[in-house]
Amino acid sequence: MPEERYPKQVIVVRKDLNMRKGKIAAQVAHASIGVILDQMSTEQNEEGDIERTLLISPGSALDQWINGIFTKICVYVRSEEELTGLHEKAKALGIPCKLITDCGKTEFHGEPTLTVLSVGPDWNDQVDLVTSGLPLL
């Protein structure tokens, strides 16, 4: 029997940074919404206002995700190198992804720091090509 295909998003957190729970929550939120914002087109109307539009193809993974169960899974890696490697793999496969760099104002001693990566939303079999086997956060 073929495996069920469904949309999901996986958020990968750097565990080596020892971020506080609230910091992790904020970074995960940035990554989850950031990947959607990156897919929006931006135009300026005649009044000078900025208008953003998200085009969603009916039946696409994004359509099914937004209008379905909105599956998100949080996993972790133990280094920046692991995080950036997963980002490169997702990009190479054409999977929507967003790498978040924290500006360092509340943690990380003022240093911009790569903290989390969102992979998807996309079909589970695609996302799993990048994130399967990673431990749950």
N, C-alpha and C positions, 0 to 999 in steps of 0.2 A: 504494500500500500504506500503511495507517495506521501511524503511529509507535508503537513499543512504549511501553506505559505501565508505569512501575516507580516504587517509592518511593525517595526520596533526601532527604538533608539537606545544605544548603549552609551553611557557616560563613563569615561575612564579617568580615574582620580590618581594623582601621584601620592602614594602613601609615604614616601620618604621625606616629604615636607612636614609631616606631623602637624597639619593644619587643624585648628579647632573645628568642632562640629559645625558651628555657624558659618565659618569661612568656607568649609566644604560645601555647605548648602548653597551659599551665594555663588560660588564658582560653578557648581552644577547647573544652577538656574541660568547663569550667563551663557553657558555652553548650549543648553537645551534650546533657548530662544534665539541665540546668536546664529545658529545654523539656519533657522527659518528666516531671520532678517537678511542674511546673506543672499537668500534666494529671491528677495523682493526687488522689483524694479523701482527706481526712484526718478521722478520727473518734477519739474517746477511748472506750475500752472501760470496762467496769464497774470494772476494777482501776486505772483511771487511766492506762493505757498508751495511747500514740498508735499508731494503726494506719493505714497508708497503703495504698490500693488503686488499681491502674491497671486500668481496664476497657478492654478491647481488643475491638472488634467484629471478628468473623471476616471476613477478606477486605479489611479496611480498609488504608489506606496504612501505618498504624502497625503493624498485624499483619504485613503483608508485609515491612516494614522490619526489625522485630525478629526475625522468624523466617526472614528471607531473607539477602541479601548485605550489609545494613547500610551502604549506600552513603553516604559523606560526601565532600564536595568543599570545599576551602578556597580562597577568593577574597579579594580585597582592594578597599578603597576608600581614598581619600586624605584624608578629612575626617570630622569628627563629623557635619556636616550631611548628607553622603551616607549615613552609617550610619543616622541617625535617619529620614531619608526612606525608606529601604528598610524600616525597622521599621514605619513608619506604613502603607506600601503593603501589607506582609504582613498586618498586623492588619486592614486594610480588606477584604482578600480572604478573611479567615477562615483564613489559613494559620497553623498553630502556629509560634510564634516566641518567642525569648528574647533580650533585650538585656541585656548584662552590664556592670555598673559595677564597676570595680576600686576597692577602698577606698584605694589609694595608699600602702600600708605599705612596699612594696619598690621601687616606682617612682612617678613622677608627683608627687614632693615632698609627699606626704601629701594630695594632692587627689583626691577621688573622680573617676574618669575613665571615660567610656564607651569600651569597648575592642573588643568583638566582638558579633556578632548571629548567632543560629542561625535559619535559615529551614527549617521542616520538622522532622521528617519529614512529607512529604506526597507526593502524586503528582508526578512529574517535570514534567508540563506546568503544574501549579500553581506549583511552586517556580520554574520558569523565568520565569514572569510577573514575578517580583521580581528574580531574580539573573542572568538570561541576559545575556551580554555583559561581565560583570565578569571581570577578568583573574585567572588562577590565581595563588595565593600562591607 
